[in-house]
Amino acid sequence: MLNDPLNDQNQLDAAWCITNIASCEHEHTESISMATPLLINHLSTRNSTLQDQCAWALGNIALDSVEQRDVLLHQGILPPMIEMLSSKIPSLTITTCFTLSSILSENLAKKQSYLDLFKDNKIFELLNEQILFRKLRIDKTNNNYQIEVLNYLLWLLNDILFQFDNFNQQYPTEYIINETKLTSNTLSIFLIIIELFTNIFNSSNSSLSLLVVPCIRIFGLVVVKPTIFIPILRELQKSNKLESLIASIIYSSVDNKNRLDNVAYSIDKLYKQYGPIYRLRLGNVETVVLTGNEMLEECFLKKKKEFHERFVRTSRKQNNGLDIIHTNGDYWHTLKNVVLTEMTTRKIKSYQPEIQYQVENMISQIYKDDDSIVTNITFSIKEMLLNIMLKLVFGTHENLETKSQLIESITRFFQSSGQFIYSDYVPFLLPIDIINLTRNSLFKDFKVLTDYSKSIIDDYEKNYDEYNNLSKTNADESEQRKKSMMECYFEKYKEGEIKYESVINSSTNLILAGTDSSSNTLSFLIAALINNPEIQEKIYSEITHNLKGDDISTSDHLKCPFTVAAIKEAHRLFSVAPLSEPHQTSEDVEIMGYKISKGTQIIQNLYSTHRSDEYWENALKFIPERFLNPKEKPSYHFSLGLRQCLGKSFADYVLFTTTVTLIRNYKFCNPNPSVPISEEGTFGLVLNCPEYSVQLKKRI
């Protein structure tokens, strides 16, 4: 019946039967597989009803298995199916999209010839024409059926873009669709989708909600795919449709690394082009980037009151602004004073036994003998610093499993939170961020960390009276016991000065900042000392000659100037916090002839400040001696001004104590001396030290 050229109705009935059989079990679909050549042949008929039914049957067959899809592709299903996209009949367009999407449900990235068919048959041109046609029909008639057709077209476009994205991972860019054609058509679709977003949110037609998900998916696939997005950015800039410098900064990152998260690199690149002060128009946010000691000191020391406020981006409001980093005004002063009260020299020195114990504990776990190789020492260092911070913030220790989970979340959080969040500056780009953030675990990791803090604080609140009564009946002992930072914050909560959320969020902030920044700095320092063994031995010689006994006081750094210089050089060269958290101007201000408006976002470009040859001789070399010169400019690794790191003194003491203890007792060696330890960090909110292995040799 399907092969009866004299009876269209017989052919249609046969195709309808095959459609239903193919929607059943696998063995049923197998039984009608010999009909596929005839079904494909009928795709070229002038009878649109028969075309529709045959395409529907083939779509069901394609959904059955990978093998069936391979057979259909081999039999030549793509050319006639793609040609059917030119039809203006709504039902036929829907069926065509369904069948093509069914074929694409298997990853075609390794099947270059089939993907080339999409290119050769002008799939993007046809889709562009169809999407524009359906969009115009919707604008004129507001017809729900046309919306359904457009929904199918958008899902097909999403599936095709996804396949080409996978394809690009397998083959060089030149195999991709001709860039000129891709640019002109995809730019048109890109602008249509932006317009669709506006219509979706402004229209009273609930059917438009069908288009939300495919629009978001396409938006994300276009933006995160350099071979598509770079030409679009070029076209947008040429046509003045995107006047913001956001295009330039994104283009800079994508063009260099095929990524969108290397913000510090892009800022550095713009500094080299525009100098120590330049203005960015990031969407609707005026931004000024400052680089160099002179510029930073002018703003944050001489005019510190005008520059001390924190600029809180939308993506940073996940904790309602109730933490020590993102608050302003009197509330911030209250949170700040809690930390400063506990960061006195005497109280910092009281943690020396704990720091010493944690260093020795780390060594006992990783050192077996002089011939053993320690893999991934960066994790061990991070675990050691986490132990110290848990004791400082909560007065507790944790089991290895919990610590491992916390370290994973902390590391991922800092990597993810350093990415560029488009909707912070261009609100309508929120869909892109939704896609990007679902691909990483930024909010999930932050919740893991805050939930951990909350569980400890909830338990403390539950047993607060018991703790208080114990302290009153055992006054002598309680005077000996140090209060944790969490307890100090909790007292402010009980006095009504801060909210409960601030106890949780500020405690979490301290754990995050104290663990990750110090551990990365120490890991980079050890890597540099391994690569420069003569510097390591010079530090060892200074320590053994100038320090006697194991007790390390807060004043011992005065006896070890070269050791301190090496730590400062690690801070400078590796710039663990490359951009710091942004500030904002509290009033209109003029800096060195440049006028900056109130409310402008201010970025401290510490990365370029610390690593530019304009400010440092041999800037990319590890040279501790530079900091022995009293006239040498300082590094601002803890930022500067009123919002510099509140834990600066504690961090300095921890790094000095751990460095002295480690180098005094062990020599750190490269297990493979012919290959230097990598010092190339990974950008995020912080510069993350790469994993590396070391060989420890016990000093006699």
N, C-alpha and C positions, 0 to 999 in steps of 0.2 A: 504493500500500500504506500509506503514512504517513497518508493521508486516509481510510482505510477504517474507518468508525465501528462496523462490525459485527464486526470481527476484531481484538482486542487484540494477538494474536500477530503478525499481519501488520504492525501499527504498530510493535511492538517490534523485529521483524526489520529493518524499513526504517530505524528509528532507529540500530540497531547498524551497518548498512551505511554510513550517512551518517557515523557516528562514525569508522569506519575510513578512509573516503575523505577526510575532513577532516584526518586526521593525516598525509596524504601531501603532495605538492607543491602549490604555490600554484594552479596551473591546475586541479588536481583539486578543491580547495576551491571555486574559482570555479564549477565545473560544478554544484555542488549548492546554490548560494546561494539559489535560488528556494524551497528547502525551509524556510528559517529561520522564516517566519511560522507554518507548521504546527508546527514544533518548539517555538516559544514558546507557541503555543496549548496544546500538550500539557503544559506545565509546571503548568497548573492542574487537570489530571486527578486523580482519586482513586487511580489506579493508580500506586503509588509506584515500581514497577519501571520503568514507562514514563517516569515523571517523571525518574528517575535517568538512564536512557539518553539521553533528549532533552537533559537538562542537560549531560551529558558531551559530546554531539555539539556543542552550542552553545559549550562551553568550547574545544573543538578549533578550531572556526571562528573564535572570538575571537582565538585565538593566532596566526592566520594573518597578519593585517595590521591596520594602523590603520584602513583603510577598512572592513574587515569589522566591527570593533568599533563604528565610527560607525553603520553600518547597523543593527546589533543594538540599539544604544541608541535609535536613531530608531524602531525597530519596537516598542519597549516591553518590552525584556527585563528591566529592573530590578525593577519591582513584583512579578511572580510569583517571580523568583529570590530576592528578599529575603524574601518570604512563606515560601518553602521552608526558611528558617533556623529556623522554629518546629518543624520535624519532629524527633522524637527517634530516628529511624531512623539508625544510625551511617553506613551507606554513603551514604545520601542527603545527610547533612550534609557528608560529605567531598566529594562531587561538587559540591554547592552552593558550598562554599568555593572549590573549584578553578575553577569557572566565573566566580564573582564576581571572584576574583583575576585571572583571565585578562582580564576586561573592564577591570579597573583597571590593567593593565600599561601602558596609555597614559596619559600625564599628562592628567587631566581638569580641571586648574586653571582653564582658560578656559571650561569648559562648566558654567556656573552652574546651569542647569536640571537637569542630571543629578545634580549634587551635592545639589541641593535634594530630589531624589527619595530620596536616602539619609536625609535629615533627616525627610521626610514619612512614610517607611515605617518609622521607628523602628528603624533598623539597630543603634544602640547598645543599645537595650533588648533586642532579640532576641539579640545577641551576648552580652550580659551574662547572660541566662538560660541560653544554651547553654553558656557557659564554666563557669558555676557548676554546672550540671547534670552536665557531664562531669567536673568536679573532684570532685564528691561521689561519682560512680560509681567514679572511680579510688581515692578514699580507702577505699571499701567493698570493692572487688573487686581492686584493683591489676591491672586488666585491660589488657593491652598494646594491644588494639584501641581502647579508650577513650582511651588516651594518643595514639594516632595521630590520632583524631578531634580531640582537643584541640590537637594540633600544627597541624592544618589551620585550626582556628578562630583560633588565635593569629596565624598568618601572614596570614589575612584581616584581622584587626584591625590588624596592622602596616601592611598595604597601604592600608587606609581612613584610618588616622591620617596616613599619609604624604601622601595626596591632600588631606586637609583642611589639612595644614600648608602645602602648596603653594598651596592655595586662599586661605588667609589672607594670603599675600603679594600676592594680586591684588585682594582685596576687603576692605572694612572688617570689623571684628570682628562687627558686628551681623548679618552674613550667616551667621555660623557657627551651628551647632546651638544651640538654646535652652540657655542656660548652666545652668539649674537641672537639667534632665534630664541634661545632659552630666556635671555634677558627681556626681550620685547614682550613675549607672551606671558612669562611668569610675573613680570612687573605689573602688567595689566590685571592679572588674577590677584596679585598681592593687594593692589589698590581697591579692587572690587571687594575683597574680604574685609578690608578696613571699613569700607562703606557699609558692608553687611552688618558688621558689629554695631555701628551707629544705629542702623535700622532695627536690629534685634532689640536693643535696649530702649528705643524710643517708640516702637510700634505697639499698638494694642492687639495685634494679631498674634495669638498664642502659638500658632503653627510655626512661626519663625524660630521658636525655641529649638526646633529640629536641627537647625543649622549651627547651633552653638558649639557642639562637640567637634564636628568635622572642621569648623573654622579654626578652633583652638589648635587642633592637631596639625593642620596645614600651616598655620602661622608659625608654630614651633619648628616644624620640619624645614620650612624655608629659611628661618633665621639661623638655626644651628648648622645649616649645611653651607659651607663656604663657597662651593662651586655655583650655588644658586644665589646666595645672599650678597656676595661681593659684587657681582655685576649689577644686582638690584640697587645696592648702595651707590654705585657709580652713576646709574641712570637717575636716581632720586636727586643726587647732588647736582648733576648736569641740568635737570629740569627745575631746580629750585623748589622741589616738593619737600625736601628735608633740609631746612636751613640750619638746624642745630648741629653743633660740633659733636653731638653724640654719634653721628654717623662716622666721623673721623676716628673717634677713639675706639669704636667697635671694629671698624675696618682695620685699624692698626693691629689690634689683637688677633683678629681672624686671619689677616693676611700673613702674619708672622708665624703663628703657631697652630693655625686651623682650630683655634679655641677662642672662647669668649670670656675666659675667667682670669686672664693674665693682666689685671688692671694696673698693677705696679709697673710692669714693663711698658705699657702704653703711656702711662704718666711720664716715665723716664724718657721715652722716645719724644714726647711733646716738649719736655724740658730742653732737650738737646736742640730742638728746632726753635723754641720761642723764648728760652731764657729763664731766669730765676723767679719771675712772676708772670703768670699768664692767666687769662680768663677763659673759662669754658661755659658755654650755654648748654647744660645737660638737660634737654627737654625744658621743663618749666622751672628749673632750679639754677640760679646764678651761682657759679663756682669760681673760686680763685685758687690756684695752686702756687704754693710758696716753696722755694728751694734755696738752700745755702744758709750757713750760719748767720751771716749779716742780716738777711731778710727775716729769718725766723726769730732772731733776737730782737729785731726792731718791732715785730708784731707781738710776740708772746712774752717778752720781758719788759720792754719799754712801754708798750701799750697793752699790757696784759689784761686790763679790765675790759677793754673793748673786744678782745679775742678769746676770752676764757669760756664762753658758753659753748655747750655741746650742740652740734647740729644733729637732730634725731631723724634719720630717714625712716620712711614708712615700714620698711622690712625689719627695722630694729625695734619696732613697737610691740613685738610679740610678748614682751613682759610688762606691757602697760607703762613703760618708762619708770618703773619703781625699783631700779637698781642703781648702783653707785656710778656706773659708766654713763648712763643716758639721761640722768636727771640734771636739772639746773636750779638755780636760786637757793633759797634757804633750806629746802629739802636736801639738796645735794650737800650743803655745808654740814648738815646733821649727820648724814651718812659718812662723809669724809672724816669728820672729827672722831668718829668711833675708831677708824683705822689708825689715825695719827696718834690717838691716845695709847694705842697698843704697840706702836712702832718706836718706842723709846729705846735708847741704847741698852739700858739695863734689861728690858724685856726681850730684846732681840738676842742678847748674849745668853739669856736663860735657855734658848733653844739649841745651844751648842751641843749638849750631850745627845739630843735627839738627832741632830744632823749627823754627828759623828757616828751614831749607832746605825743610821740608815745607810751611810756610805759603807761601813764595815759589813752590814747585812747584804748589800748588793754584791760586794766583792766575794763574800763567802758563797754566794749562789753561783757566780759566774767563773770564779777562778778555781781551776783544778790543779794545774801544774804549769810550768813554764812552756811546755810544748803544746798545750791545749789552745784551741782557737775559739774565741767567743763570737758567736754569730749574732747579728742584730743587737749590738750594744746600745743602740738608741732606745730600744724598748726598755732595757734594764735601767737606763738613766731616767727615762720618763716615769717608770715605776717608783724609783727612789724619790724623785721630786714630788710625785703624787703622795707618797707616804708622809713626807714632810708637810705638805700643804693640808692633808687631812688632819694631821695633829694640830696644826696652827688654827685651822678654821673650825673643826668639829671636836678636837681633842680625842680623836679615835684612830684606830688602825683597821684595816680591812683584810679579808681573805683574798687569795690570789685571783680567784674567779671573778669576784666583784671588781677588783682593781683592773683586771684585763678588759672587762666590759666598759669601765669608765675611761680607760686609756683609748680604746677604740673609738668611743663616742667623742671624746675630746679632740682627738686627731682629725676625725672626719668633720666635726663641727667647724674647726678652724679652716680646713680646706674648702668646705662648701660655702661658709659665710664670707669668704673672700671673693666670690664670683660677683660679676656685675649684675645688679638687680635692675632691670630696665624700668619696671613700673615705679621705682623710687623717683624717677625723673620724667617718665612719659606714662601716665596712668593707664592709657588704653593698651599698653603693651603687657598688661597683667597676664593675659593668656600665655605668653611666652614663658613668663616666670613660673606659672603654674606647671607647665610641662617640664621645664628645667628642674624645678624643685622636687617634682615627683620622681625624677631620675636620680636624685641624691637623697640623703637622709638628714638634711639640715634641721628641720623642725623636729623630726623624730629623735635625733641625737640631743637636741636642746631639752626636749621633754624628758629623756632618760636622765640627764644630769639634774634638772630641776626636781624631778620625782625623787631622785636619790637624796637631794638636800631636804626636800619636804618630809621624807620619811623620818629622817633624823630629827628634824625640828619638831615635827608632830609628836614624836615620842618624848622629846624634851618637854614640850608644853604639857603633855599628859601627866608627866611625873615631876612637874615643876615644883609643886609644894613639897614633895618628898626630897628633892634636891636641896631646897631651901632649908628645910628642917634639919637635914643632915649637916649642912654648913653651919647652922646656928649651934648645934650640939657638939660640933667638933671644930670649934673656931680656929684653934691652933693649926689643925691640919688644913683647913680651908684656906688659910692665909698662905700656906705653902703651895697650894694648887693654882696653876695658871688658868685663868678663864680663857676659853676658846673665843675666837672672833664671833662665832655664832651666838654664844651666850651674851657677849657684849651687845650685839645687835638686838637680841631678844629682850634685854633690859630696856632698851630704848622703845621697843614695841610695848612692853608692859607699862611704861611711863606715858604712852600715848603720843610719842613724838614721831614714830614711823609706823607704816602699815605692816601687817604680817607678811604680805607678799615681798616686801623689801628685805626682810630677814632671809627669805628663801633665795630671792634673785641676787642679792649682794653676796651671800655666801657662795652661790654658784659662780658668780663673777670671779671671786678670789681663787676658787679652785681652778677654774679655766685658765685665767691669766697667769697665776703663779706656777702652775704645772707646765704648761706648754711653752711659754716664752723662755723660762729658765732652762728647761730640759733641752730645747733646741739650741740655745746658746752654748750650753756645756757640751753637747754632742758635736757642734761645729768646732768648738775650741779644741777638743781632743783630736778630731780629724786633722785640724791644722797642725797640731803638735806632732802627730804621727808623720805628716808630710814634711815637717821641718824639725827633724830630730835634734838638731843643734840648739833650737830654741827650747825644746822640752828639757834638754840637759842643763841649760842655763837656768831655767826655773828651778829644777831640782837642786842645783848647786846653791842658789839663793836661799831656798827653803831650809836646807840642812845647815847652812852657816848661820842663818839669822833667827831661826825659830827653834826653841828648845822645849821638849815635852810635847804631849799630844793636845793639850788645852790650847785653843785658838781664840784669842780675844778679838773684840771689834776694833782694837787699835793695831793689831798685828799687820794689817795691810800697809802701815807706814814703814814696816821693816822689810817689806817685800815689794819694792816699787816695780821691778821687772815683771813679777807675777801679775800685779794689778794692771800693768801696761798690756800684757798679753790678753787679759780678760777684756779690757777696753777695746783692743784691736779686734777681737772676735765680735764684740758688739757692733763695731763700725763696719767691718768688712761684710758681715753676714746679715746685718740689719733685719733682725727677726721680725720686727714690726715695721714693715717698709713704708706704710702710709699713715699709721696711727689712726685713731678714730677722728672723724671730721669735727671741726669747730664751726661757729658762726659768729658774725659780727653783731654786737648788741646795739651798735649805732653807726651812723655814717662816719668813715674814717679815711684819712689820707696817709699813704705809706710811700715815702721816697718819690713823691710826685704822682703816685697812682691813687685814684679815688675808688674806694670800695663801699658799696651801699650796705645799709643795715640789713641783716638777715641773710647775707651772702654765705654760702657754704665755703669753708676754708679747709684746704687739704695740706697737711704738712708732708711734703715729699722728702721723707727721711732717707729713702732708698737712694735717690740721686745725690742728696746732701752728703751721704757717707761714702759714695762710690764714684764720684765724678773726679776726673783728673783736673778739673778746674779748681777744686778745693783741696785735693790731696795729691802729693807726689807719689807716683806708683800706686795709684788708688786701689788697684785690684790685687796687690800683693800683701801678704801677711807680714807686717813689719811692726812688732811691738815697740821698738825703740822710738818710734815717732811720738809716743805718749810720755816718754821720759823728758822731753823738751817742755819746760814750764810755759813756754810761749805758744805751744801747739794749741790749736783750736780744740774745743771739746767735741765729743760725739753726743748726740741727743737720742740715744737708744731708748731712754725712758720718757721721751717727749720733753717738753719744757713749758714753763709758765705755770699758771695756777692749776692746770689739769694734768700735770705730769704724773707718772705712776706713783700712787700712794705707797706701794710696797717696795719702793726703790731701795731703801736702806736694808730691808730684810733680804731682798733678792741679791744685793751686793754681798751681804754677809754669807748667804747660802752658797753663791758661786765661788767666793774666795775660799770658804771652808772646805767645800767638796774638792775644788781643784788642788788645794794644798794637801789634803788627806790622800787623794789618789796619786798624785805625782810623787809625793814623799815615799810612798810604799811600793809603787809599781811603775814599771816602764811600759809604755804603750807602743806596740810595734805593728807594722803592716805585715800580715801573713803572706802577702804577695808583693814584695818590695819593688818589683818591676812595674807594677801598676799602681799609681798613687790613689789614695782614698778619694772618692768623689766628694767634692765640696759644692756641687750644684744642687741647690735646694729647690723645693717645689713651692710655687706661689699659692697662697690662700690669703686668709686674713693675716696669717703669719708666714714666714719663710720656714718651711718644714725641712729639717735635715734628712737626707736620704739614709736608708739603712746601710750599715757597713759592718765588717767583721774586724776584730782586733786580736792580737796576741799579747797577753800580759806576762811580764817577767818580773818576779818579785825582787825588789831591791834589798840588798843585804845591809 
